[in-house]
Amino acid sequence: MNLRESLLAARAAARRLALLSGPERSALLSDFAAGLSQPENQRTVLAANAEDMARAREEEAAGRLSSALVKRLSLDAKKIATTVDGISQLARMPELVGRTLTHRILDHGLILKRVSSPLGVLGVVFEARPDALVQITSLAWKSGNAVALKGGREAAASNRALAALAQQVLAKHDIDPRAIVLLEDRAEVESLLGMDDLVEMIIARGSSPFIRHVRGHSRIPVMAHADGICHVYLHASADADMAARILVDAKCSYPAACNAVETLLWDAGAGAALDACVKALSEQKVELRGCAETCKRHPQMKAASEADWDTEYGDLVLSIRQVPGIAEALAHIEEHGSSHTDAIVAQDAEAAGRFLAEVDSACVFHNASTRFSDGYRFGLGAEVGISTDKLHARGPVGVEGLCTYRWLLHGRGQCTTDYSPEGRHYIHKDLPSDG
């Protein structure tokens, strides 16, 4: 079956998914979680991942793959357990499809509703993270959408094993397994970008050049999950111990993640907080690269280049720059940030308020690690990505970001010509909605 035929089948399956009741949808997701929890299925998935990892380590040794990508590729029992918990969380969440968002009386016997509805078929291109396939699939089901998926080539075996498990669950619920279409090569991605008659949205996760390529080769609306150049700014009022704990978590808990901090900015009055961070990060074997003022305070540090301020390392590397104050910190983030996640460490409430008000990123935090920028941690169950766009969703994108809405009007034969200053008048009274 060619890609167009597969997407036509996915479109038909999407209509079936959209009509599921809340309990039916929860049962579908619960069975997916249960299937992924079964030891036999886990052995199959982990064996496929081991196959991918073996190839990836050969590529890494030859210098053709980064260590950050290899880390993203790895699956283990802990990561699977977290993914299963996310699916279960989604299964327990209130039903969104068909929820009344607006309920309004236009006139007696003329009732208007704005109702949440699925988009249809989603095309999602993502990096070599097999657990992302499970998250994306689960969110597609929760929002009543079919999905065409293309993961990184490095995760091919893992993705096939996970997609096969998901298709088994669909078949068990009498839903066409082609509600999931797994793309195998780049040529299929290029074909997908041209099928604006079948695909409602492209979700593109990757580098800025890749996002530009997708947008330049498709008329389908694109939601971008682009670079994650995240900052932490140490204000002069920063607590040193708090700053060190936050920086270690933001850099070291998972350096390959898009929400890991890449640049530390420190106020000229935050020397003690900087010193605590440098000590704690050095103990974690983080390579630190500093501006001239930072290196003057810590002479053992490697000098940063101008390119460092625009680099997403995805590894245990951090660039550090001194700024005279909050205005300069804001200017640096504006120039070098990627609108992903930025944080301030400060005891000064006024400074924190200004930072949160003026940093134009999807996620802006006060006294918290950038690693909290995540659909699972936000209570969304999972995410299809962290949108660095402003339309139609922003930040971690869960179920709501995969839905649109329709306007439904119930009348008793009314016509627009019935209404005029001299005739009938509109009531326009809002009633309680589901939302």
N, C-alpha and C positions, 0 to 999 in steps of 0.2 A: 504494500500500500504506500503510495507517495504521500508527501507531506500535506498537500491540499486535501486529499481524501481523509487523512488522519485528523486534520483540523475541522473538517466538516462533521466528522463523527464526534469530536470533542465538543463542538457547538451544540449538537443534539444532546450529548450527555450533560452539558451545562444546564440545559433547560430542565432535565430530570433532577439535578442537584438543587436547582433553585426552588423546586416544588416540594422538597422534603419538609416535613414538619420539624419543629424544634426537637422533640424526642428522637425522631429518626436521625437527625443530624448528629445529635449527641451520641447515639448508639454507634454510628459510623466512626466517629472519632475515638470513642472508647475502644472499639474493636481494633483500630489502628494502634492505639497505645498498648493494648493487650498483646497484639501480634508482635510488636517490636520488643515486648518484654519476655516473650517465650525464649527459653534457652536455645532451642534448635534454630530459631530465626536469628538470634543474636550471633550464634556461631557462624551461620551463613554470611551475615553482614560483615562480621569481623574478619572472616577469611578473605572476603572480597577486598576489604580495606587493607589487609596485610599484603595482598597482591599489588594494590596501588602503591602502598608505602615502599615496597621493595623496589619498584621501578623509580619512584620519586627519589629515593636515597641514591640510586645510581646516577640520576640526573643531577642531584645536588653535588655529589662527589665530582662530577664532570664540570661543575660550574654553570650548568644550564638551568637550575632551579634554585630559588632562594630558600634559605632555612625557614623564613617566615611562612612561605607557602607550604612547605613540608609540614610545619606545625599545624597549620589550618586543616590539612588533609587528614590528620590522624583521628581515628575513632577509638574509643575505649568504653568499658562498661560504665564509667562515671558519666561520660558525655552522653551516652545513650540514655542513662537514667534521667539526666536533666532534660533531654529531649522528650522522653516519655511523660515526664511531669508537666512539660509545657502543653503537650497534646491533651492530657487529662484536664489541665486548667481550662483549655479552650472548650472541651466537652461540657464543663460545668458552667461556663459563662452563659448569660441570658441570650436568647435567640435574637439575632439582629435582622436577619432577612425578613421582610414583611412588617417590620416595626413601624408604627405610626409616629412620624416625627413632627408633623403639624396636623392639627384637627380643627377645622374652622367652619363656622356657619356663614355662608355668604348671604343666604336668605332662608326663610322658612322652607324646608324641604329641599334645600340646595346645599349639600355638605361636601366640603373639600378636604382631602387628606393628602399629605406628602408622606410617601411610604418608602422605606429603605429597600433597595433591590440590588442584585448582583450586577457586575459589569458584563460577564459572559465568559470569554476566553482570554486568559492572561498569558503573555509570553514573558518568561523570566530567564534571564541569562545571568549566571552567578559564578563565583570563583570556586576554587577547588576545596569546598567545605561540604562534605556529604550530609552532615546534620542539617544544613540549610535546605536540602531537598525535602526533608521531613517537615520542617517548619513551614516552608512555602506551601507544600501540599495540604497540610492541616489547615492553614489559614484559607486556602482556596476553598476547601470543603466547608469550612465554617461560614464563609461568605457566599456560598452557592455558586462558585466559579469553577470552570475547567481550566487546566493549565498545561502549557507547553514549556518544557524545562530543558535548559542546556547548561550543564555544569562544566567546570573546568575539565579538560581532557585527562588531567592527572587523577581525577576521581571517577573515571569511567566505570570500573568494576563495582565500586561502592554504590554509585548511583543506580546502576542496573539492578543490583540486589535490593536496594531500598524501594525503587519504583515497582519492581515485581511484587514485593510485599504489599505495597499500597494498592496495586491492581487486584490482588487477591481479595483484599478487604472490600473493594468496590464490587467485585463480582458476587461476593457473599451477600451484598445488600441489593442485588439485582440492578446495579448501575453499570453501564458500559465501562470497562476498564480503560477505554480510550479517553476517559475524562482526564487522564494523564498521558501526555505525549512526551516521550523522552527523545530529544534531538541528540544525534551522535557526532555531528561534525559542523565545522564553521559554514560550510556551504548551505546546510539546512538553516542556520541562523540567518544568513543573507536572504534566503528565500522567505523565511518567516517575516523579515522586516518589510517585505513587499506585499504582505497579505492583509492589508488594512480592511478588507471586506470581511475577514474572519476573526481578527484579533482586535480586542478593544483597548488593550494597554500593553506596553512593553515596560518591564521593570528591569533596568540594567544596573548591575552591580560590578564595579571595576574602576579602572583608572580614568582620569579625565580624558585622555585621548580616545579610550574605548567609548566613553559616553558620547563624545563628539561624533565619533564614527556612526554610532547607532542613530543619533538624531539626524545626521546628515544623509542617512540612507533609508529613512522611513517616514511615512506620513502618519504612522500610528503614534498617539500620545505616549511620551516616554517619562517614566518616573525614575530619577537617577539616584543611585547610591554610589557617590563618587568618593574621592580621596577623603581620608580621615586625618587631617593635620590638626590635632587637638592640642590646646594650650592649657596650662595651669599658671595663673598669675599670683605671686606671693605679694600681697599688699604689706605696707609697713606695719600694719597691726596684726599680721599673721602670727598665730601660735606656732612655735617651732616644732613641738612634738606632733601636733596635728598635721602640720605641713609635711613632715617626713612620712607619717603613716599614709597620708593621701597619695603622695608621690610614688611610694613603693607599690601601692595597690594599682595606681593608674598606669605605671610603666611595667611592673614585673608580674602581675597576676596572669596576664596573657598578652605579651608584647606584640603578637601577630594580629591582635584584634584591631578593627578600625576605630574603636573608641579608646585605644591606649594613647596616653599623652606622648607627644613628640617634641614639644618645646616647652621649657620652663622659663617664665618671665619673672624677674624679681625686682621689686622696688628698691631703690637705693637705701631705704631705711629698713629693709627686711634681711639684713645680713645674717642675723642669728638663725632665722628660718632657713635661709639658703644653706648655711653651714650644716644644719641638721639634715637637710635633704641630701646634700652632697655625701655626707658620711653614710647615711642609710642606703643610698643608691649605690655607692661604691662597694658596700658590703654585699650587695646583690650582683656584683660584677657588671654593672651597667657602664658602658662606655660614655663618658661625658665630654661634650664639646662646647666650649664656652667662648663668649665674646671677650674683647680685650679686658674689660673691667672685671668680668668673672674670673678670667685666668690670672689677673693681678691678685685677686683674693685667694685663688686656689691655683698656684703655679704648676702643680702636677697635671693639670687638666689640658687636654688637647684643644688647640684653637679651632673654633668653628669657622666655616666659610660662609659666604652669602647664600650658597646653594642649600646649606643646612636648614635655613628658616623655611624653605619650601619643600622639605623632604618628609615623606611618610616612611619611616624606617621599617616598621613592623618587626622590630627586633630590639634587643637590649642596648639601644643607643638613644641618647637624649641630648638635644641642643639646649643651651642655657644662655639667656641674654638679660643684662641689666637694663632697666628702663627708669628714667627719672621719676615717674609717677604714673598714676592711673590713666591719664590722658594718652601718654605714650604707649602704655600697654594696649589700650583700645585701638590706637592707630596701627600697632604691629599686627594685632589680630585681624583687623580690617584688611590689611595689605597681604598678609601671608596665610590667613586661615582658610579653611575649606567649608565653612558654615556648617560644620558637623557638631562638635561638642567642645565647649570651653568652660573653664572653672576659675573661680577666685577663692583664695584662702585669706580670710580677713575676719577680725573681730569687730571692725568698724562697720556698723550697719549701714551708714550712709554710703560708704565706698562700695559695699556689696550691692546696695540698691542701684547705684549708678551703673555698675558692671552688668547686672542682670537686665537693666533697662536699655543699655546701649550696644551690647554685643548682639549682632544680628546673626545668630547661629540657631540651628534647629533645637539644640539643647544647651542651656546655660545654667551652671550650678554654683552654689555657694557652700563652701566647706564640705565638699563631697567629691569623691573620685569620678573622673570622666567615664570610668567603666560602668557606672550605673546607666549609661545611655544604651538601653537594651530593652527589647520588647518583653522578654521574659521577666526582667527585673521591674519593669513598669506595670506588670500585671496584665499584659496584653496576651499572655499565653505563648506568643512567639512573634516573629516579625518576618516580613518578606525582605526587609532591608531598612536602612536608616536613610530616609530621603533628605538630601541636601538641597532639594528644590523647595519652592514655596507653594506650588500647586501640583497636584490637587491634595497632597498630604505632605506632612513634614515631620522629621524625626523618625523614631521607630514606627514602622507602618504595620499595624495589626489589622483586625477584621474591618474596622470602620473605613480604613484607607482603601479597601478593596470593594467597596460598595458605592453605588450612586443612589439616586432616588427617582421615583415617578410621582406625578400628581394624579390622583384619582378623584373624580367628581361624580357624585350621586345626585340626580335631580328628579323633578316630576314634570318634565316637559317644558321647563323654562327656556326662554330665548333671550339673547342679549338686548333685543329691541324692546323687551318689557321694561328695561331700566333706563330712567332718564330723570332729570330734575323734576319733571312734571309727573312722572310715572312711579314705578316701584323703586324703592331705595335698598341698597345693600345694607346688611347688618354687620358683616365682618366681625364676628365675635369668636374668639378662640376658646376651644374646649381643651381639657387635659389630653395630653398625648401619651404614648407609651414611653417616649424618651425621657 
